[in-house]
């Protein structure tokens, strides 16, 4: 079944009367408990891939799943670009930023109480944006939130927020830097493998995201996939179930909580 997407606008009137529009998105995989696999709820805020990922590696930029989404879901992707421009405009104005923080928090409470993801596409592009995200998490303490990031220099404002799970997005090109942050702050490692190789010291509790050619979705039994057969039992437990086995009501973020706790 094709992944279903959701879009919802948020119109915000600023104190000077100017209206700014933001778009929230969601899909069947990440809707958690706010909707269902076939009827997802917009419970994420996204930007543009690569351009809004200042610390993207060459590897992740070349295989980013959002490249396919840009072609298959042009309307959704156009909203990512709209958000990219608008959030920068807002962050340049202290009053605007305060108003938007409050309205984002209200939206999350209204539509995403079961969980909110920062960025299906894009990443933390500045320290000011990291502080913006941190403030909203603190304003919505009862809502579980999660983020995947390669913007390691901007992580500090997000540390020690009880309702935010920080996942370090890593691959062979930035693994050493991610490992330093993991060892320093205990942050979860989310490792993308394209060729099937894995670091020998991948920490316990990490999550493995295999590229499409390694997955077993098209096989009668996905566990027959050659790459799966090479994994040790501990590594198999790390693999993202929705990515490897295919997505459904039971195979999605929410029922799977590897990245959420």
C-alpha positions as CSV (number, residue, x, y, z in Angstrom):
1,X,0.0,0.0,0.0
2,X,1.3,3.4,-0.9
3,X,2.2,5.7,1.9
4,X,-0.6,8.2,2.7
5,X,0.3,11.8,3.5
6,X,-1.5,14.5,5.4
7,X,-1.2,18.3,5.2
8,X,-2.7,21.0,7.5
9,X,-2.1,24.8,7.4
10,X,-1.7,27.0,10.4
11,X,-2.5,30.6,9.8
12,X,-0.9,32.9,12.4
13,X,-1.8,36.6,12.7
14,X,1.2,38.6,14.1
15,X,0.8,41.5,16.5
16,X,1.3,43.9,13.6
17,X,-1.5,42.3,11.6
18,X,0.7,40.4,9.2
19,X,-0.4,36.8,8.6
20,X,2.2,34.0,8.3
21,X,1.3,30.5,7.2
22,X,3.0,27.3,8.2
23,X,2.2,23.8,6.9
24,X,2.3,20.7,9.1
25,X,2.6,17.3,7.4
26,X,2.4,13.6,8.4
27,X,2.3,10.2,6.8
28,X,1.1,6.7,7.7
29,X,4.4,5.7,9.2
30,X,4.9,8.6,11.6
31,X,1.4,9.5,12.7
32,X,1.9,7.5,15.9
33,X,-1.5,7.5,17.7
34,X,-2.8,10.7,16.3
35,X,-4.3,8.9,13.4
36,X,-4.1,5.6,11.6
37,X,-1.9,4.2,8.9
38,X,-4.5,4.9,6.2
39,X,-5.7,8.1,7.7
40,X,-2.7,9.9,9.1
41,X,-2.7,13.2,10.9
42,X,-0.3,16.1,10.2
43,X,1.9,15.7,13.2
44,X,5.3,16.9,11.9
45,X,6.9,20.1,10.8
46,X,9.3,19.8,7.9
47,X,11.7,21.8,5.7
48,X,13.7,21.1,2.5
49,X,16.1,18.2,2.2
50,X,19.8,18.9,1.9
51,X,19.4,22.7,1.6
52,X,18.1,22.8,5.1
53,X,20.5,20.1,6.3
54,X,23.8,22.0,6.9
55,X,25.6,19.0,8.1
56,X,24.4,16.5,5.6
57,X,27.0,14.0,4.4
58,X,27.6,13.4,0.7
59,X,26.3,9.9,1.3
60,X,23.0,10.8,2.9
61,X,22.5,13.7,0.4
62,X,22.8,11.3,-2.5
63,X,20.3,8.7,-1.2
64,X,17.9,10.9,0.8
65,X,14.4,9.4,0.6
66,X,12.9,12.9,0.3
67,X,14.3,13.1,-3.3
68,X,11.7,10.5,-4.2
69,X,9.0,12.2,-2.2
70,X,9.7,15.5,-4.0
71,X,8.8,13.8,-7.2
72,X,5.9,11.6,-5.9
73,X,4.3,14.2,-3.6
74,X,5.0,17.5,-5.2
75,X,2.3,19.3,-3.2
76,X,3.7,18.1,0.1
77,X,7.2,19.0,-0.9
78,X,6.2,22.5,-2.0
79,X,5.0,23.1,1.6
80,X,8.4,22.1,2.9
81,X,10.0,24.9,0.8
82,X,7.3,27.3,2.0
83,X,8.1,26.5,5.6
84,X,11.8,26.9,4.9
85,X,11.4,30.5,3.8
86,X,8.8,31.4,6.4
87,X,10.5,30.1,9.5
88,X,13.6,32.1,8.6
89,X,11.5,35.3,8.3
90,X,10.0,34.6,11.7
91,X,13.2,33.9,13.5
92,X,14.6,37.2,12.4
93,X,11.9,39.0,14.5
94,X,11.8,38.4,18.2
95,X,8.1,39.3,18.5
96,X,7.1,37.1,15.5
97,X,9.1,34.2,16.9
98,X,7.3,34.4,20.3
99,X,3.9,34.4,18.7
100,X,4.8,31.5,16.4
101,X,6.1,29.4,19.4
102,X,2.8,29.8,21.2
103,X,0.7,28.9,18.1
104,X,2.9,25.8,17.4
105,X,2.4,24.7,20.9
106,X,-1.4,25.1,20.6
107,X,-1.4,23.2,17.3
108,X,0.6,20.3,18.9
109,X,-1.8,20.1,21.8
110,X,-4.8,20.2,19.4
111,X,-3.7,17.7,16.8
112,X,-0.6,15.8,18.0
113,X,-1.0,14.9,21.6
114,X,0.1,11.3,20.9
115,X,3.5,12.4,19.5
116,X,5.1,15.1,17.3
117,X,8.0,14.6,15.0
118,X,10.4,17.4,14.0
119,X,11.3,17.1,10.3
120,X,10.2,14.3,8.0
121,X,12.5,16.4,5.8
122,X,15.1,18.9,6.7
123,X,17.2,19.4,9.9
124,X,18.2,22.0,12.4
125,X,19.8,24.8,10.3
126,X,20.9,27.2,13.0
127,X,21.3,27.7,16.8
128,X,18.3,30.0,16.8
129,X,16.2,27.4,15.2
130,X,17.3,24.8,17.8
131,X,16.3,27.2,20.6
132,X,12.9,27.6,18.9
133,X,12.4,23.9,18.9
134,X,13.5,23.5,22.5
135,X,11.1,26.3,23.6
136,X,8.1,24.6,22.0
137,X,9.0,21.2,23.5
138,X,9.1,22.8,26.9
139,X,5.8,24.5,26.3
140,X,4.2,21.1,25.5
141,X,5.5,18.9,28.3
142,X,2.8,16.3,28.0
143,X,3.5,15.5,24.4
144,X,6.2,13.0,23.3
145,X,8.4,14.5,20.6
146,X,11.3,13.2,18.6
147,X,13.9,14.4,16.1
148,X,16.6,12.9,13.9
149,X,19.6,15.2,13.4
150,X,23.0,15.5,11.8
151,X,23.3,19.1,13.1
152,X,25.5,18.0,16.0
153,X,26.9,21.6,16.7
154,X,23.3,22.7,17.3
155,X,22.2,19.9,19.6
156,X,23.0,21.6,23.0
157,X,19.8,23.6,23.4
158,X,17.8,20.4,23.0
159,X,19.6,18.4,25.7
160,X,17.8,17.3,28.9
161,X,14.3,18.1,27.6
162,X,12.2,15.2,29.1
163,X,9.7,15.0,26.3
164,X,12.2,15.1,23.4
165,X,14.0,12.1,22.1
166,X,17.1,13.1,20.2
167,X,18.3,10.6,17.5
168,X,21.7,11.2,16.0
169,X,21.5,10.4,12.3
170,X,24.8,8.8,11.3
171,X,26.4,7.0,8.4
172,X,29.9,5.9,7.6
173,X,31.0,9.5,6.9
174,X,30.0,11.1,10.2
175,X,29.9,8.2,12.5
176,X,33.0,9.2,14.5
177,X,31.4,12.6,15.3
178,X,28.1,11.0,16.3
179,X,29.9,8.6,18.5
180,X,31.5,11.4,20.5
181,X,28.0,12.9,21.2
182,X,26.6,9.5,22.1
183,X,29.3,8.9,24.6
184,X,29.1,12.4,26.0
185,X,25.3,12.7,26.4
186,X,23.9,9.2,26.0
187,X,22.0,10.1,22.8
188,X,20.7,7.4,20.6
189,X,22.5,6.5,17.4
190,X,20.4,6.0,14.2
191,X,22.7,4.5,11.6
192,X,22.0,4.4,7.9
193,X,23.7,1.7,5.8
194,X,23.7,1.7,2.1
195,X,26.2,-1.1,1.4
196,X,25.1,-3.3,4.3
197,X,28.2,-2.7,6.5
198,X,27.8,-1.6,10.1
199,X,30.3,-0.2,12.6
200,X,31.7,-3.0,14.9
201,X,31.2,-0.7,17.9
202,X,27.6,0.4,17.1
203,X,26.2,1.1,20.7
204,X,23.5,-1.0,22.2
205,X,20.1,0.7,21.8
206,X,21.0,2.1,18.3
207,X,18.6,1.8,15.4
208,X,19.7,0.6,12.0
209,X,18.0,2.0,8.8
210,X,18.9,-0.1,5.8
211,X,18.7,1.4,2.2
212,X,16.0,0.0,-0.1
213,X,18.1,-2.6,-1.8
214,X,18.9,-4.3,1.5
215,X,15.3,-4.6,2.6
216,X,13.2,-7.7,2.4
217,X,9.8,-6.2,1.6
218,X,9.3,-8.0,-1.7
219,X,10.1,-11.5,-0.4
220,X,7.5,-13.9,0.9
221,X,9.5,-13.8,4.1
222,X,11.5,-10.6,4.5
223,X,13.9,-12.5,6.7
224,X,15.1,-14.3,3.7
225,X,16.9,-11.2,2.5
226,X,20.6,-11.9,2.1
227,X,21.6,-8.8,4.2
228,X,19.4,-9.9,7.1
229,X,21.0,-13.3,7.1
230,X,24.4,-11.7,7.8
231,X,23.3,-9.9,10.9
232,X,24.0,-11.0,14.5
233,X,20.9,-11.4,16.7
234,X,21.7,-8.2,18.5
235,X,21.9,-6.3,15.2
236,X,18.6,-7.8,14.0
237,X,16.9,-6.3,17.1
238,X,18.3,-2.9,16.1
239,X,16.8,-2.8,12.6
240,X,13.9,-0.4,12.1
241,X,10.9,-2.8,11.6
242,X,8.7,-0.5,9.4
243,X,11.6,0.3,7.1
244,X,12.8,-3.3,6.7
245,X,9.5,-5.3,6.8
246,X,7.1,-2.7,5.3
247,X,4.7,-0.4,6.9
248,X,1.2,-1.1,8.2
249,X,-1.1,-0.2,11.1
250,X,1.1,-2.3,13.4
251,X,4.5,-1.6,11.7
252,X,4.9,2.2,12.1
253,X,6.2,4.7,14.7
254,X,4.1,4.4,17.8
255,X,3.6,0.6,18.0
256,X,7.4,0.6,17.3
257,X,9.1,2.8,19.9
258,X,12.7,2.3,19.1
259,X,13.3,6.0,18.3
260,X,10.7,7.5,20.6
261,X,11.8,6.8,24.2
